[in-house]
């Protein structure tokens, strides 16, 4: 799994906050959808099969994010437009992540997005921790 833990990643904090309690209450009252397929994601990253990786990612809290701010999911789309092969919401929000094939593209995306959002930085998946690139 060395490839997985060296994958460049960009974390973006949009110009909004999430009330975690309200997010969980919303989800308790909303039908559960298909969850993220972690095994498929790990397999695709390990074998460098980047096509359609985003289809494996589904965070049920994205529905909540869209309900409180309709354009909140634009960050996910922007990460994909900047070269991420996969993008999604972290936990219950509000940060988004993008997974990139190479460090250079990740750094450039983070730099560009930091001009628009509260913060954005390039890092690397490193097991239990993150290291800033």
C-alpha positions in Angstrom: 0.0 0.0 0.0 3.0 2.3 -0.4 1.3 4.0 -3.4 -1.8 4.8 -1.3 0.2 6.5 1.5 2.2 8.7 -0.9 -0.7 10.0 -2.9 -0.7 13.8 -3.2 -3.8 15.3 -1.6 -5.3 18.8 -1.4 -7.4 19.9 1.5 -9.8 22.9 1.0 -11.8 24.7 3.6 -14.7 26.5 1.9 -16.0 29.8 3.1 -18.6 28.2 5.3 -18.9 26.2 8.5 -20.9 23.1 9.4 -22.8 22.6 12.6 -21.9 18.9 13.2 -24.9 18.3 15.5 -27.3 19.6 12.9 -25.6 17.6 10.2 -26.0 14.3 12.1 -29.6 15.2 13.0 -30.3 15.8 9.3 -28.8 12.5 8.4 -30.8 10.7 11.1 -33.9 11.9 9.3 -32.7 11.2 5.7 -32.7 7.9 4.0 -29.2 6.5 3.8 -27.7 6.2 0.3 -24.8 4.1 -1.0 -21.7 4.6 1.1 -18.1 5.1 0.0 -16.5 2.0 -1.4 -13.1 2.1 0.4 -11.8 -1.2 -1.0 -12.3 -0.1 -4.6 -10.7 3.3 -3.9 -7.6 1.7 -2.3 -7.3 -0.9 -5.1 -7.6 1.9 -7.8 -4.9 4.0 -6.1 -2.6 1.1 -5.5 -2.7 0.0 -9.1 -2.8 3.5 -10.5 -6.2 3.0 -12.1 -7.4 6.6 -11.8 -10.3 6.5 -14.2 -13.7 6.6 -12.5 -12.3 6.7 -9.0 -14.7 9.5 -8.1 -17.6 7.2 -8.7 -16.4 5.1 -5.7 -16.6 8.1 -3.4 -19.9 9.0 -1.8 -20.2 10.9 1.5 -23.8 11.1 2.7 -23.1 14.4 4.4 -22.7 16.1 0.9 -26.5 16.1 0.8 -26.6 18.1 4.0 -23.9 20.5 2.7 -26.0 21.1 -0.4 -29.1 21.7 1.7 -27.5 24.5 3.8 -25.6 26.1 1.0 -26.5 25.2 -2.6 -23.1 25.9 -4.1 -21.1 24.2 -1.4 -20.3 21.2 -3.6 -18.6 23.5 -6.1 -15.3 22.9 -4.2 -15.5 19.2 -5.1 -16.0 20.1 -8.8 -13.2 22.6 -8.7 -10.7 20.1 -7.3 -11.6 17.7 -10.2 -11.3 20.5 -12.7 -7.8 21.3 -11.3 -6.6 17.7 -11.9 -7.8 15.6 -9.0 -8.7 12.1 -10.0 -11.1 11.9 -7.0 -12.6 14.4 -4.7 -15.0 14.3 -1.7 -16.1 15.8 1.5 -14.1 15.1 4.7 -16.2 13.5 7.5 -19.3 15.6 8.2 -17.7 18.7 6.5 -16.9 21.4 5.8 -13.5 20.6 4.2 -13.1 18.8 0.9 -10.1 16.8 -0.4 -8.8 16.0 -3.8 -6.5 13.1 -4.7 -3.9 13.8 -7.3 -1.6 11.8 -9.5 1.4 14.0 -9.0 2.7 16.5 -6.5 3.2 19.4 -8.9 -0.5 19.4 -10.0 -1.6 19.2 -6.3 0.6 22.1 -5.3 -0.7 24.3 -8.2 -4.3 23.4 -7.3 -3.8 24.3 -3.7 -2.2 27.6 -4.6 -5.0 28.6 -6.9 -7.7 27.5 -4.6 -6.2 29.3 -1.6 -6.9 32.6 -3.3 -10.6 31.8 -3.3 -11.3 29.8 -0.1 -10.5 30.1 3.6 -7.5 27.8 3.2 -6.2 25.2 0.9 -3.0 23.2 1.2 -1.2 20.3 -0.6 -0.3 17.3 1.5 0.3 13.6 1.1 -1.7 10.7 2.5 0.7 9.3 5.1 -0.9 6.6 7.1 -2.0 8.2 10.3 -0.8 11.7 9.6 -0.6 14.4 7.0 2.6 16.1 5.8 2.4 19.4 4.1 4.1 19.4 0.6 
